[in-house]
Amino acid sequence: MALDEVEAIRDSILLAAKLMAVAAKTAPKAKGVDNIVIKVINNREELEALAKKMEELAEVYKEERWRRDADNVRRSEVLVIIGCKVVNIGVETPRLWSLNADKVLSIVNLGIAIGSAVKTASIFNIDNRVMFTAGVAAQELKLIDADFVFGIPLSATAKNIYFDRVWPPSKSK
């Protein structure tokens, strides 16, 4: 069975998202404690709901980047959501640290997981962008149960939709 270009690309993006989930889950973690939570969204309705929530949050936070990022989510094929729960890592907070070691190391685990995931997307030439905004919207919609969340939309087009993002879009003459 032959696949047309659109179907082949869509299938490849979803496969890359699944491999990103593996990369995030198997990424190194402080003392080996797994506090990472992952979800892959490839449903157009869920992506649209997330984009709408991001637009609502643009009003709440009075920042246009939420709308710009919502536009990117709408134009994406898949979104990988990666979050962390703040857990007891089992490390005493150093005297000179101003923040609790469990919180810091839980979030560091998240950063390493995200880095591993986007590295995987890059290996497969899948365009992506780490978005704080998409993660917050996913939390608000209860798409994932985590304390801190980031979203990573995925696309594969002739021009990277996450690069040279100008907002608001220019009006045609």
C-alpha positions as CSV (number, residue, x, y, z in Angstrom):
1,M,0.0,0.0,0.0
2,A,1.4,3.4,-1.0
3,L,1.1,6.4,1.3
4,D,0.6,9.8,-0.1
5,E,2.9,12.6,1.1
6,V,0.4,14.0,3.7
7,E,-0.3,10.7,5.2
8,A,3.4,9.7,5.3
9,I,4.4,12.9,7.0
10,R,1.5,12.8,9.5
11,D,2.4,9.2,10.4
12,S,6.0,10.1,10.8
13,I,5.2,13.0,13.1
14,L,3.2,10.7,15.3
15,L,5.9,8.1,15.4
16,A,8.4,10.8,16.3
17,A,6.1,12.0,19.2
18,K,6.0,8.4,20.5
19,L,9.8,8.2,20.4
20,M,10.0,11.6,22.1
21,A,7.9,10.1,24.9
22,V,10.4,7.2,25.2
23,A,13.3,9.6,25.3
24,A,11.7,11.7,28.0
25,K,10.8,8.7,30.1
26,T,14.3,7.2,29.8
27,A,16.2,10.4,30.3
28,P,18.5,10.5,33.4
29,K,16.8,11.6,36.6
30,A,18.1,12.7,40.0
31,K,18.7,9.6,42.1
32,G,16.7,7.7,39.5
33,V,13.4,9.0,40.8
34,D,10.8,9.1,38.0
35,N,8.6,12.1,38.4
36,I,7.9,12.7,34.7
37,V,4.5,12.6,33.2
38,I,3.9,12.5,29.4
39,K,0.9,12.7,27.1
40,V,0.8,12.8,23.2
41,I,-2.1,14.7,21.7
42,N,-2.8,14.0,18.0
43,N,-6.5,14.7,18.0
44,R,-7.5,17.9,16.1
45,E,-10.4,18.7,18.6
46,E,-8.0,18.5,21.6
47,L,-5.5,20.7,19.8
48,E,-8.2,23.2,19.0
49,A,-9.4,23.2,22.6
50,L,-5.9,23.8,23.8
51,A,-5.4,26.7,21.3
52,K,-8.7,28.2,22.5
53,K,-7.6,27.9,26.2
54,M,-4.3,29.6,25.3
55,E,-6.2,32.5,23.7
56,E,-8.3,32.8,26.9
57,L,-5.1,32.9,28.9
58,A,-3.8,35.7,26.7
59,E,-6.6,37.8,28.2
60,V,-5.8,36.7,31.7
61,Y,-2.0,37.3,31.5
62,K,-2.3,40.3,29.1
63,E,0.4,38.8,26.8
64,E,0.1,38.4,23.1
65,R,2.6,35.5,23.0
66,W,-0.2,33.3,24.2
67,R,-2.1,34.0,20.9
68,R,1.0,33.6,18.8
69,D,1.7,30.2,20.4
70,A,-2.0,29.2,20.1
71,D,-1.7,29.9,16.3
72,N,1.3,27.5,16.3
73,V,-0.6,24.8,18.2
74,R,-3.5,25.1,15.7
75,R,-1.1,24.6,12.8
76,S,0.7,21.6,14.4
77,E,0.0,18.0,13.7
78,V,0.8,16.7,17.2
79,L,1.6,18.1,20.6
80,V,3.8,16.3,23.2
81,I,3.0,17.4,26.8
82,I,5.7,16.7,29.4
83,G,5.3,17.6,33.0
84,C,6.8,16.7,36.4
85,K,5.4,16.2,39.8
86,V,7.4,17.7,42.7
87,V,8.4,14.6,44.7
88,N,10.7,13.6,47.5
89,I,14.0,13.0,45.6
90,G,15.7,12.2,48.9
91,V,18.4,14.9,48.9
92,E,19.0,17.3,51.8
93,T,18.7,20.9,50.7
94,P,22.2,22.5,50.7
95,R,22.6,25.3,53.2
96,L,23.3,27.9,50.5
97,W,20.3,27.0,48.3
98,S,17.4,29.4,48.6
99,L,15.0,26.8,47.2
100,N,14.0,23.3,48.3
101,A,16.2,20.6,46.7
102,D,13.2,18.3,46.0
103,K,11.5,21.1,44.0
104,V,14.7,22.1,42.2
105,L,15.7,18.5,41.3
106,S,12.1,17.6,40.3
107,I,12.2,20.5,37.8
108,V,15.7,19.7,36.6
109,N,14.4,16.2,35.8
110,L,11.8,17.9,33.7
111,G,14.3,20.0,31.8
112,I,16.5,16.9,31.1
113,A,13.4,15.0,29.9
114,I,12.3,17.9,27.6
115,G,15.9,18.2,26.2
116,S,15.9,14.5,25.4
117,A,12.5,14.7,23.7
118,V,13.4,17.6,21.5
119,K,16.7,16.0,20.6
120,T,14.7,13.0,19.4
121,A,12.4,15.3,17.3
122,S,15.5,16.9,15.8
123,I,17.0,13.6,14.8
124,F,13.9,12.9,12.7
125,N,13.8,16.4,11.3
126,I,10.5,17.2,13.0
127,D,10.1,20.9,13.7
128,N,9.3,21.7,17.3
129,R,9.2,24.4,19.9
130,V,9.1,24.1,23.7
131,M,6.2,26.2,24.9
132,F,5.5,27.2,28.5
133,T,2.1,28.5,27.3
134,A,0.9,25.2,25.9
135,G,1.9,23.5,29.1
136,V,0.0,25.9,31.3
137,A,-3.1,25.6,29.0
138,A,-2.8,21.8,29.2
139,Q,-2.8,22.0,33.0
140,E,-5.8,24.3,33.0
141,L,-7.7,21.8,30.8
142,K,-6.6,18.9,33.1
143,L,-5.0,17.1,30.1
144,I,-2.1,16.0,32.4
145,D,-1.6,15.6,36.1
146,A,1.6,17.4,36.9
147,D,2.9,20.3,38.9
148,F,4.9,21.9,36.1
149,V,4.2,21.3,32.4
150,F,5.5,22.3,29.0
151,G,4.0,21.6,25.6
152,I,6.0,20.7,22.5
153,P,4.0,21.2,19.3
154,L,5.3,19.2,16.2
155,S,5.2,20.0,12.5
156,A,6.9,19.0,9.3
157,T,6.4,21.5,6.5
158,A,8.6,23.2,3.9
159,K,9.1,26.1,6.2
160,N,9.4,25.7,10.0
161,I,6.3,27.3,11.5
162,Y,8.0,27.9,14.8
163,F,10.7,30.0,13.4
164,D,10.5,33.8,12.5
165,R,7.2,34.0,14.4
166,V,5.9,37.5,14.0
167,W,2.8,38.5,16.0
168,P,0.4,39.8,15.2
169,P,0.6,38.5,11.6
170,S,1.1,41.2,9.0
171,K,-1.9,42.1,6.9
172,S,-1.6,41.5,3.1
173,K,-1.7,44.6,0.9
